[in-house]
Amino acid sequence: MSTTITPIERTPNIGPLLAADLRAVGIDSLEALMRVGFWDAWLQLRRANPERDCVPACLSLAGAVAGVRWNHLPPRVRADIRQRVKAARA
């Protein structure tokens, strides 16, 4: 049984800068991101770089885990993520 590993750079929604930030916190593949979950991955990124623009990164991570472009996430899910990020920033 072979396990396919998708490099984080080849994951939908994950551009080169976000990929580099994810690698810096030890998340180097889509499978690793899925194991960690988008929210915990975002919290790790936030701890590593508090100045990062967080809502787009969190939406991108959520879309990557769901297997869709972030703007294809249901509106309620996007609104929930925005609220969670806002609460975490407070």
Secondary structure, DSSP 8 states (H G I E B T S, - for coil): ------BGGGSTT--HHHHHHHHHTT--BHHHHHHH-HHHHHHHHHHH-TTS-HHHHHHHHHHHHHTS-GGGS-HHHHHHHHHHHHHHH-
